[in-house]
Amino acid sequence: MKSDARKKTITADTVRYVAGLSRLSFDDKETDMFRAQLASILDYIDKLNEVDTEGVEPTTHALPSLRNVFRDDIPGSSLSNEEALRNAPSVKDGFFKVPRIIKDA
C-alpha cells in the first residue's frame, strides 16, 4: 500500500527537521500526527500525478471570464504630518517615537 510506504519515507526526523525550519517544535504525539498527515498529502499528489493531462492546456483558473475587479489607483491628497501624528502616543521631532528594540552593538 502506498500510504504505508510513504509513512516510511516521511520519518519523525523529517517532520522535526521541517518543523525546525519553521521555528516550531512538536511532542512525539504531534510529530506522529503530522508525519501521517504529510504522508496522506503526498499520497494525494501521487494520485494527481496519475491523471492523464496530455493535450490539456494549462490554466490559471477554471473560469475563463474572471477579470481584475480592483479600482484604478488614482492619486489623491494625503494626511499632513500633524494629522498623521495627532493620535500618536509619543512624538519626537515630527516622527512617531517608539521604544528601542535593538541594542547597540
N, C-alpha and C positions, 0 to 999 in steps of 0.2 A: 504494500500500500504506500502511495506516495507520501502521505502526511507523516507516516511513521519514519520513512526515510528522511524526510525534511526535518523532522524533530531531532534527528541525529546530527544533521548538519548545522542546525541552529542550537548551539550549546549555551549553557548558562554563562560561560565565559564570554561568548559573543554578545549576549544581552548585557552583561556587565560592562563590556568594552563600549558598546554603543551608548549605554546609559551614562558612562563616564564622559563621553564626548559632549553629551547634553547637560553635564553637571548634575546628573540625577544619581540616586542610589536606591537600590531595592533590597528588601529582605529576600530570603530564599523562596518564600511562597510567591511573592510578586515576580521574582525572576523567572520562576517556572511558568507562571501565568502568561507573562509576556513572551516567553520562548514559544509556548503553544500558539499564541496569537500571531506571532511573526511567521511561524510555520504555516498557519492557515492562510495568511495573506499571500505568502509565496506560492502555496498550492493553487490559489485562485489565479494568480498571474500565470502559472503554468497552464491552467485550463484556457486562459485567454490566448496564450501563445499557440494553442492547438487549432484555433479558429482560422479557416482559410480566408485570407484577405486579398488574394490575388485579384487584381483589377479593381479594387476598391480605392477610390480617390481619398486622400487624407482630408479631413475637415477640422475646422476649429470649433464647430458647433453643429448640433444635429438639425437646427432650424436655419435655413438659408436667409430668412427675412429679418434677422436681427440686425440692429444698427445701433450706433452710439447715440445715447439719449442725453448726453451731457449738454449743458448750455454753453454758448460761446463764452470765452474768457474775455470779459470787457473790463479794461482798467477803470478804476473809479477812485474816489478820494479815499485817503486812509486816515487813521487816527493821528492826531498830533501827539507829540511826545508827552505833553501834560495829560491828555486824555488817557493814553495808554498806561501811564503810571499812577493815575488817580486812585485806584484801589489797591495799589501795591502795599504790602505790609512794611516794606523798608526800601528807601530810595537813597542813592548816593550819586552825586554829580550827573543827574539826569538818566541814571540806569537803575534797573532792579538790583537790589542788594540781597545777596543770598549767602548762607553760611559757607565757609571754605570746606571743601570735601577732599582736596588733595593737599597732602602735607608737603612742605618744602623738602627738596632732595638733599 
